Amino acid sequence: MKSIVIYDSYTENTKNIAKVIAKTLGCELSHINNIKKYKIEKYDLIVLGTPVHAAMPSKKIKKFLKEKRIKKSYALFCTYGAYLIGKISANNCLNYMKKRINAKYIGKFKCPGFHHILKTYKERPNKKDLKNAEKFAQSLKRNIK
Ligand SMILES: Cc1cc2nc3c(=O)[nH]c(=O)nc-3n(C[C@H](O)[C@H](O)[C@H](O)COP(=O)(O)O)c2cc1C
């Protein structure tokens, strides 16, 4: 089974989650900027991650979704930084992504990430968030079978 974790990240929150997921799955990890060298269509599982920007995925992830390159199975994750509306905007972001992918969906994960403008969720993702990301990746291993 070939898997890859593809992510976008500006202040490393989503990157840190992506790293744990890739390590747990024992698979490749690529920033969205570097995916040219991969034959994305061939992967059995693509785990796609984004920071939440205005309740949506980042611009680069939106562009990637337009290319319709996810053909087999996929899972989604995001990090969000706003208090109160954070979870809602994260759900909106994940739903937006799900609606644009025509492949087998096997799971999603979200957690807070320090917002460098609002200064909310200091030191997140923390150890517990990373542990939850690991559990999420383990659940993907079971779901893909
Ligand atoms: C331009 C911009 C827009 C954002 N919009 C939202 C938002 O709508 N909802 C939210 O909860 N957090 C929002 N955030 C906070 C980020 O989603 C959050 O801090 C995230 O963990 C950043 O991930 P990164 O370090 O991987 O870039 C925004 C951050 C930026 C810079």
The ligand as a MOL file (V3000), in Angstrom:
LIG
                    3D

  0  0  0     0  0            999 V3000
M  V30 BEGIN CTAB
M  V30 COUNTS 31 33 0 0 0
M  V30 BEGIN ATOM
M  V30 1 C -4.5790 34.5170 6.8970 0
M  V30 2 C -5.0320 33.6160 8.0260 0
M  V30 3 C -6.3870 33.2850 8.1360 0
M  V30 4 C -6.8120 32.4480 9.1710 0
M  V30 5 N -8.1420 32.1190 9.2700 0
M  V30 6 C -8.5640 31.3260 10.2860 0
M  V30 7 C -9.9420 30.9630 10.4140 0
M  V30 8 O -10.7890 31.3310 9.6110 0
M  V30 9 N -10.3100 30.1900 11.4620 0
M  V30 10 C -9.3990 29.7480 12.3890 0
M  V30 11 O -9.7960 29.0490 13.3270 0
M  V30 12 N -8.0860 30.0560 12.2830 0
M  V30 13 C -7.6400 30.8110 11.2540 0
M  V30 14 N -6.2960 31.0930 11.1280 0
M  V30 15 C -5.3320 30.4840 12.0610 0
M  V30 16 C -4.6200 29.2640 11.4680 0
M  V30 17 O -5.5390 28.3960 10.8280 0
M  V30 18 C -3.8930 28.4450 12.5360 0
M  V30 19 O -3.0610 29.2470 13.3230 0
M  V30 20 C -3.1000 27.2980 11.9110 0
M  V30 21 O -2.6950 26.4030 12.9090 0
M  V30 22 C -1.8840 27.7650 11.1350 0
M  V30 23 O -1.2650 26.6320 10.5630 0
M  V30 24 P 0.1980 26.6660 9.9470 0
M  V30 25 O 1.1530 26.9760 11.0810 0
M  V30 26 O 0.4060 25.2650 9.4460 0
M  V30 27 O 0.2260 27.6720 8.8660 0
M  V30 28 C -5.8570 31.9280 10.1070 0
M  V30 29 C -4.5050 32.2840 9.9750 0
M  V30 30 C -4.0920 33.1250 8.9600 0
M  V30 31 C -2.6260 33.4820 8.8710 0
M  V30 END ATOM
M  V30 BEGIN BOND
M  V30 1 1 1 2
M  V30 2 1 2 3
M  V30 3 2 2 30
M  V30 4 2 3 4
M  V30 5 1 4 5
M  V30 6 1 4 28
M  V30 7 2 5 6
M  V30 8 1 6 7
M  V30 9 1 6 13
M  V30 10 2 7 8
M  V30 11 1 7 9
M  V30 12 1 9 10
M  V30 13 2 10 11
M  V30 14 1 10 12
M  V30 15 2 12 13
M  V30 16 1 13 14
M  V30 17 1 14 15
M  V30 18 1 14 28
M  V30 19 1 15 16
M  V30 20 1 16 17
M  V30 21 1 16 18
M  V30 22 1 18 19
M  V30 23 1 18 20
M  V30 24 1 20 21
M  V30 25 1 20 22
M  V30 26 1 22 23
M  V30 27 1 23 24
M  V30 28 2 24 25
M  V30 29 1 24 26
M  V30 30 1 24 27
M  V30 31 2 28 29
M  V30 32 1 29 30
M  V30 33 1 30 31
M  V30 END BOND
M  V30 END CTAB
M  END
